[in-house]
Amino acid sequence: MKRITFISIVFYSLFTCSCNSTTDSKYVKKVALNQETIAVGIYKATGYEFPNVKYIAEAINIDGGIVYVTLTDADVLKTKLENIDVIIFPGMKNGQHIDKFDDEIADILKKFISKKGKGAIGICNGCGILSSSQNCQSLGLVNVELVKDLLPDFNAGLVNLKLTDAGKSIFPDLKDYESLYVDFNNGSQIKLLDTISEIEVLAEVSGNNGNFPLIITSKSEKGKIAILNANPEVTPGMRWMIPRLVRWSINKEFVWYDKNVFRPELFREQVNLNDELNAKLNDLLLKLDNGKKDEIIEAMDELQQIYPWIATEKIRSLLIEKNDDIKLRAAKYLVDAEYTLAIKDIEKLIKAERSKKVKAQLIAYQVELENMLEQN
């Protein structure tokens, strides 16, 4: 739970009961807000799957000046986004797209961004909501569409992100880095529909048909919009890009994050999760289940070297292993991957641990993870 002095968020739960079902509707009300605190709503449209919401939330938690809440359709209709400063449209499960928008919700979202001058961020196929795409229900606020297969030989993994001058103005801390890598899932890609809109390309990636946009920004009347066809929220060393864009979208002063989360030099080459590499990763994951102690530790070492985020959830489960070496290596792996979701897991381990030596090391790992949160 974030410790915010000047903001309190009150959750109301309304329960409507019948003999057959229970409806649970939650919404958030911001009671007090000081000048430096930013409230973000992560929108989860009803009927769709959003696998990265918890990771977006953890990336937001890096910045002590930002709080978040998840918003359902019912929340948007009830609150009219009255107490939200920035809305994030997270990526949906592969192949999904919004095929129907409630007219009232669409109107609330458009007014929130264009008339009230609030911020909006779309991530991966979630950015289709903001675009002019014809293959999904959209608000038509940014004159781009989503097209397929600009990287036909690349399924997913880490791609080389090339910042433009516009990108360096928002991420000046990256201007001296030649090679930057970010998680990328080769779904729909951003295609600019004209050259006269207020669209700026912040970062590009190279494909078979030349360079194409990976991160762009735009304006919609009073509002500012960022669209990311990448997932910095699951890229160790680059997760801080999410709170930075939150601040940019509502003209808040940038803050600088500590070296425990600002690690742009962490990856030094592209990682293409093709069939061959996926087969290797699957073998390593099987070793985590079935291997002996040394094999499990070696598998963790190799997984971390290839791309640590791939196995974080699996390795999180190894924290409860009886073997101390496996347990501690799993905890270190999660620290190195910036997996702050594991803080509570480690807290439970510390309470149950009898070995003073193991407990001391777990406490150290817990502190390392906690220090990644609420910076600024």
C-alpha positions as CSV (number, residue, x, y, z in Angstrom):
1,M,0.0,0.0,0.0
2,K,1.4,3.4,-0.9
3,R,2.0,5.8,1.9
4,I,0.6,9.1,0.5
5,T,0.2,12.0,2.9
6,F,-1.9,14.3,0.8
7,I,-4.2,11.9,-0.9
8,S,-6.7,9.4,0.4
9,I,-8.5,7.0,-1.8
10,V,-11.8,5.5,-0.5
11,F,-13.1,2.3,-2.0
12,Y,-16.9,1.8,-1.9
13,S,-18.2,-1.7,-2.4
14,L,-21.8,-2.1,-3.4
15,F,-23.3,-5.5,-3.1
16,T,-26.6,-6.3,-4.8
17,C,-27.9,-9.8,-3.8
18,S,-30.5,-12.0,-5.4
19,C,-31.2,-15.7,-4.8
20,N,-28.9,-16.6,-7.7
21,S,-26.1,-14.0,-7.9
22,T,-24.0,-11.3,-6.3
23,T,-22.8,-8.2,-8.0
24,D,-19.7,-6.5,-6.7
25,S,-19.1,-3.0,-8.0
26,K,-16.2,-0.9,-6.8
27,Y,-15.3,2.6,-7.6
28,V,-12.8,5.1,-6.2
29,K,-13.2,8.6,-5.0
30,K,-10.2,10.9,-4.5
31,V,-10.9,13.0,-1.4
32,A,-7.9,15.2,-1.2
33,L,-5.1,16.0,-3.7
34,N,-2.1,18.1,-3.4
35,Q,-0.2,19.7,-6.3
36,E,2.3,16.9,-6.7
37,T,0.1,13.8,-6.5
38,I,-1.2,12.3,-9.7
39,A,-4.1,9.9,-9.9
40,V,-4.0,7.3,-12.6
41,G,-6.9,5.1,-13.7
42,I,-6.1,1.8,-15.5
43,Y,-9.1,1.0,-17.6
44,K,-10.3,-2.7,-17.9
45,A,-13.1,-2.9,-20.3
46,T,-15.7,-5.5,-19.4
47,G,-15.3,-8.8,-21.2
48,Y,-11.6,-8.7,-22.1
49,E,-8.4,-10.0,-20.5
50,F,-5.6,-7.6,-19.5
51,P,-2.6,-9.7,-18.5
52,N,-0.2,-6.8,-17.8
53,V,-2.3,-4.6,-15.5
54,K,-0.5,-5.7,-12.3
55,Y,2.8,-5.0,-14.0
56,I,1.7,-1.5,-15.1
57,A,0.5,-0.9,-11.5
58,E,4.0,-1.9,-10.2
59,A,5.7,0.4,-12.7
60,I,3.5,3.2,-11.5
61,N,4.4,2.4,-7.9
62,I,8.0,3.3,-8.7
63,D,7.0,7.0,-8.4
64,G,6.0,8.1,-5.0
65,G,4.0,11.0,-6.5
66,I,1.6,8.8,-8.4
67,V,-1.3,6.6,-7.2
68,Y,-3.5,4.3,-9.3
69,V,-6.8,2.5,-9.3
70,T,-8.2,0.0,-11.8
71,L,-11.5,1.1,-13.5
72,T,-14.2,-1.1,-14.9
73,D,-17.0,0.1,-17.2
74,A,-19.2,0.6,-14.1
75,D,-16.6,2.7,-12.4
76,V,-16.3,5.0,-15.5
77,L,-20.0,5.4,-15.7
78,K,-20.4,6.1,-12.0
79,T,-17.5,8.5,-11.4
80,K,-17.2,10.1,-14.9
81,L,-13.5,10.0,-14.2
82,E,-14.0,13.0,-12.0
83,N,-11.0,12.3,-9.7
84,I,-8.6,10.8,-12.3
85,D,-5.7,12.7,-13.9
86,V,-4.4,10.2,-16.4
87,I,-6.1,7.1,-17.9
88,I,-4.1,4.1,-19.2
89,F,-5.5,1.6,-21.7
90,P,-3.5,-1.6,-21.1
91,G,-2.8,-4.2,-23.7
92,M,-5.3,-7.0,-24.0
93,K,-4.7,-10.7,-24.5
94,N,-3.3,-11.5,-28.0
95,G,-6.0,-11.4,-30.6
96,Q,-8.5,-9.4,-28.6
97,H,-9.7,-5.9,-29.4
98,I,-12.6,-3.7,-28.3
99,D,-15.5,-4.5,-30.6
100,K,-18.2,-2.5,-28.9
101,F,-18.1,0.7,-26.8
102,D,-20.9,1.9,-24.7
103,D,-21.8,5.4,-26.2
104,E,-21.8,7.0,-22.8
105,I,-18.4,5.6,-21.9
106,A,-17.0,6.7,-25.2
107,D,-18.3,10.2,-24.5
108,I,-16.9,10.3,-21.0
109,L,-13.4,9.2,-22.3
110,K,-13.4,11.8,-25.1
111,K,-14.4,14.6,-22.8
112,F,-11.9,13.5,-20.2
113,I,-9.0,13.7,-22.7
114,S,-10.0,16.4,-25.3
115,K,-12.1,18.8,-23.2
116,K,-10.7,18.5,-19.7
117,G,-7.1,18.2,-21.0
118,K,-6.2,15.1,-19.1
119,G,-3.6,12.5,-20.1
120,A,-4.0,9.2,-21.8
121,I,-1.6,6.3,-22.5
122,G,-2.3,3.3,-24.7
123,I,-0.1,0.2,-24.6
124,C,0.1,-2.4,-27.3
125,N,-3.3,-3.4,-28.7
126,G,-4.8,-1.3,-25.9
127,C,-3.8,1.8,-27.9
128,G,-6.4,0.8,-30.6
129,I,-8.9,2.6,-28.4
130,L,-7.2,5.9,-29.0
131,S,-6.5,5.4,-32.7
132,S,-8.5,5.7,-36.0
133,S,-8.3,2.0,-36.6
134,Q,-11.2,0.4,-38.5
135,N,-10.7,-3.1,-37.1
136,C,-11.7,-2.2,-33.6
137,Q,-14.0,0.2,-31.7
138,S,-12.0,3.3,-31.2
139,L,-12.3,6.9,-30.1
140,G,-10.5,8.2,-33.2
141,L,-8.4,10.7,-31.2
142,V,-5.0,9.9,-32.9
143,N,-4.7,9.7,-36.7
144,V,-3.0,6.3,-36.7
145,E,-4.1,2.8,-37.4
146,L,-2.9,-0.6,-36.4
147,V,-1.5,-2.9,-39.1
148,K,0.0,-6.4,-39.0
149,D,3.3,-8.1,-39.7
150,L,5.9,-5.4,-40.0
151,L,8.2,-7.8,-38.3
152,P,7.1,-11.2,-39.7
153,D,10.2,-13.0,-38.5
154,F,9.9,-11.7,-35.0
155,N,7.3,-13.1,-32.6
156,A,8.1,-11.5,-29.3
157,G,11.1,-10.7,-27.1
158,L,13.4,-7.7,-26.8
159,V,13.8,-5.2,-29.6
160,N,16.3,-2.4,-30.1
161,L,14.6,0.8,-29.4
162,K,16.0,3.8,-31.2
163,L,15.1,7.2,-29.7
164,T,14.4,10.2,-31.9
165,D,15.2,13.8,-30.8
166,A,11.6,14.1,-29.7
167,G,12.1,11.0,-27.6
168,K,15.3,12.3,-26.0
169,S,13.3,15.4,-24.9
170,I,11.0,13.2,-22.8
171,F,13.7,10.7,-21.8
172,P,16.8,12.9,-21.6
173,D,18.3,10.4,-19.2
174,L,18.6,8.0,-22.1
175,K,20.3,10.4,-24.6
176,D,23.8,9.0,-24.0
177,Y,22.9,5.4,-24.5
178,E,23.4,3.9,-28.0
179,S,21.7,0.6,-27.5
180,L,18.3,0.4,-25.7
181,Y,16.1,-2.7,-25.5
182,V,12.4,-3.0,-24.6
183,D,9.9,-5.9,-24.5
184,F,7.9,-6.2,-27.7
185,N,5.1,-8.4,-28.8
186,N,4.7,-8.6,-32.6
187,G,1.0,-7.9,-32.8
188,S,-0.5,-4.9,-34.6
189,Q,1.9,-2.1,-35.4
190,I,1.5,1.7,-35.6
191,K,1.0,3.2,-39.0
192,L,0.8,7.0,-39.3
193,L,-2.0,8.1,-41.5
194,D,-0.8,11.6,-42.4
195,T,2.1,14.0,-41.7
196,I,0.1,17.0,-40.6
197,S,-1.3,15.8,-37.3
198,E,0.4,16.8,-34.1
199,I,2.1,13.4,-33.9
200,E,5.7,13.0,-32.8
201,V,7.6,9.7,-33.0
202,L,9.6,9.2,-29.8
203,A,11.1,5.8,-30.7
204,E,11.4,3.5,-33.7
205,V,12.3,-0.1,-34.4
206,S,13.7,-1.5,-37.6
207,G,11.6,-3.9,-39.6
208,N,11.7,-5.6,-43.0
209,N,10.0,-2.5,-44.5
210,G,12.3,0.0,-42.8
211,N,11.9,1.8,-39.5
212,F,8.4,2.1,-38.0
213,P,7.1,3.8,-34.8
214,L,7.4,2.1,-31.5
215,I,6.4,5.0,-29.2
216,I,4.5,8.1,-30.4
217,T,2.8,11.1,-28.8
218,S,0.0,13.3,-30.0
219,K,-2.6,15.9,-28.9
220,S,-6.3,15.8,-28.9
221,E,-7.5,19.4,-28.4
222,K,-6.5,20.0,-24.7
223,G,-5.3,16.5,-24.0
224,K,-2.0,14.8,-24.4
225,I,-1.7,11.2,-25.6
226,A,1.1,8.6,-25.6
227,I,0.9,5.4,-27.6
228,L,3.4,2.6,-26.9
229,N,3.7,-0.5,-29.1
230,A,6.0,-2.0,-26.6
231,N,5.9,-3.1,-22.9
232,P,8.4,-1.2,-20.7
233,E,6.3,-2.3,-17.7
234,V,7.8,-5.8,-18.1
235,T,11.3,-4.7,-19.1
236,P,13.7,-4.6,-16.1
237,G,15.6,-1.4,-16.1
238,M,13.0,0.4,-18.3
239,R,9.8,0.1,-16.2
240,W,10.3,3.7,-15.1
241,M,9.3,4.9,-18.6
242,I,5.6,4.4,-17.6
243,P,5.6,6.9,-14.7
244,R,7.7,9.3,-16.8
245,L,5.0,9.3,-19.6
246,V,2.3,9.7,-16.9
247,R,4.0,12.9,-15.8
248,W,4.6,14.1,-19.4
249,S,0.9,13.6,-20.2
250,I,-0.3,16.2,-17.7
251,N,2.7,18.5,-17.8
252,K,4.1,17.6,-14.5
253,E,7.8,18.1,-13.7
254,F,9.9,15.0,-14.5
255,V,11.7,13.3,-11.6
256,W,14.8,11.1,-11.8
257,Y,14.6,7.5,-10.6
258,D,17.3,5.6,-8.8
259,K,19.8,3.2,-10.3
260,N,18.0,0.2,-8.9
261,V,15.2,0.7,-11.6
262,F,17.0,3.0,-14.1
263,R,19.2,0.3,-15.8
264,P,19.1,1.0,-19.6
265,E,22.4,-0.9,-20.0
266,L,21.0,-4.1,-18.5
267,F,20.4,-5.8,-21.9
268,R,23.0,-5.7,-24.7
269,E,21.3,-7.6,-27.5
270,Q,18.0,-8.3,-29.1
271,V,16.1,-11.4,-27.9
272,N,13.9,-13.1,-30.5
273,L,11.6,-15.6,-28.9
274,N,11.4,-17.8,-32.0
275,D,10.6,-21.5,-32.0
276,E,14.2,-22.5,-31.3
277,L,14.6,-20.2,-28.3
278,N,11.2,-21.0,-26.9
279,A,12.1,-24.7,-27.0
280,K,15.2,-24.0,-25.0
281,L,13.2,-21.9,-22.5
282,N,10.7,-24.6,-22.1
283,D,13.4,-27.1,-21.2
284,L,14.8,-24.7,-18.6
285,L,11.3,-24.2,-17.1
286,L,10.9,-27.9,-16.9
287,K,14.1,-28.2,-15.0
288,L,12.7,-25.8,-12.4
289,D,9.9,-28.3,-11.8
290,N,11.8,-31.6,-12.1
291,G,15.5,-30.9,-11.7
292,K,17.9,-31.5,-8.8
293,K,19.1,-28.6,-6.8
294,D,22.1,-27.8,-8.9
295,E,20.1,-28.1,-12.1
296,I,17.4,-25.8,-10.8
297,I,19.9,-23.1,-9.8
298,E,21.7,-23.5,-13.2
299,A,18.4,-23.1,-15.0
300,M,17.7,-19.9,-13.0
301,D,21.1,-18.6,-14.0
302,E,20.5,-19.3,-17.6
303,L,17.0,-17.9,-17.7
304,Q,18.2,-14.7,-16.1
305,Q,20.9,-14.3,-18.7
306,I,18.5,-14.8,-21.6
307,Y,15.6,-12.6,-20.4
308,P,14.7,-12.8,-16.7
309,W,11.1,-11.6,-17.0
310,I,10.1,-14.7,-19.0
311,A,10.2,-16.9,-15.8
312,T,9.4,-14.5,-13.0
313,E,6.0,-16.0,-12.1
314,K,7.5,-19.5,-12.2
315,I,10.4,-18.5,-10.0
316,R,8.2,-16.7,-7.6
317,S,6.8,-20.2,-6.8
318,L,10.3,-21.4,-5.8
319,L,10.4,-19.1,-2.9
320,I,8.6,-21.7,-0.8
321,E,11.2,-24.4,-1.6
322,K,12.6,-26.1,1.5
323,N,16.1,-26.0,0.2
324,D,17.7,-22.7,1.3
325,D,20.0,-22.4,-1.7
326,I,17.1,-22.6,-4.2
327,K,15.0,-20.3,-2.0
328,L,17.6,-17.6,-1.8
329,R,18.6,-17.9,-5.5
330,A,14.9,-17.4,-6.4
331,A,14.7,-14.3,-4.2
332,K,17.8,-12.8,-5.8
333,Y,16.4,-13.6,-9.3
334,L,13.3,-11.7,-8.5
335,V,15.2,-8.7,-7.1
336,D,17.4,-8.6,-10.2
337,A,14.2,-8.7,-12.4
338,E,12.7,-5.8,-10.3
339,Y,9.7,-8.1,-9.5
340,T,8.2,-6.0,-6.7
341,L,5.1,-8.2,-6.7
342,A,7.1,-10.7,-4.6
343,I,7.6,-8.4,-1.6
344,K,4.7,-9.9,0.3
345,D,5.8,-13.4,-0.5
346,I,9.2,-12.6,0.9
347,E,7.6,-11.0,4.0
348,K,5.8,-14.3,4.7
349,L,9.0,-16.3,4.3
350,I,10.8,-14.0,6.8
351,K,8.2,-14.6,9.4
352,A,8.4,-18.3,9.1
353,E,12.2,-18.7,8.6
354,R,14.1,-20.2,11.5
355,S,17.6,-19.8,10.2
356,K,19.1,-16.5,11.3
357,K,21.4,-16.4,8.3
358,V,18.7,-17.1,5.7
359,K,16.3,-14.7,7.4
360,A,18.9,-11.9,7.3
361,Q,19.5,-12.5,3.5
362,L,15.7,-12.5,2.9
363,I,15.4,-9.3,4.8
364,A,18.1,-7.7,2.6
365,Y,16.3,-8.8,-0.6
366,Q,13.0,-7.5,0.8
367,V,14.6,-4.1,1.4
368,E,16.1,-4.0,-2.1
369,L,12.6,-4.6,-3.6
370,E,11.0,-2.1,-1.3
371,N,13.5,0.5,-2.3
372,M,12.4,0.3,-5.9
373,L,9.0,1.7,-4.9
374,E,7.8,5.2,-3.9
375,Q,10.8,7.0,-5.2
376,N,10.7,10.8,-5.4
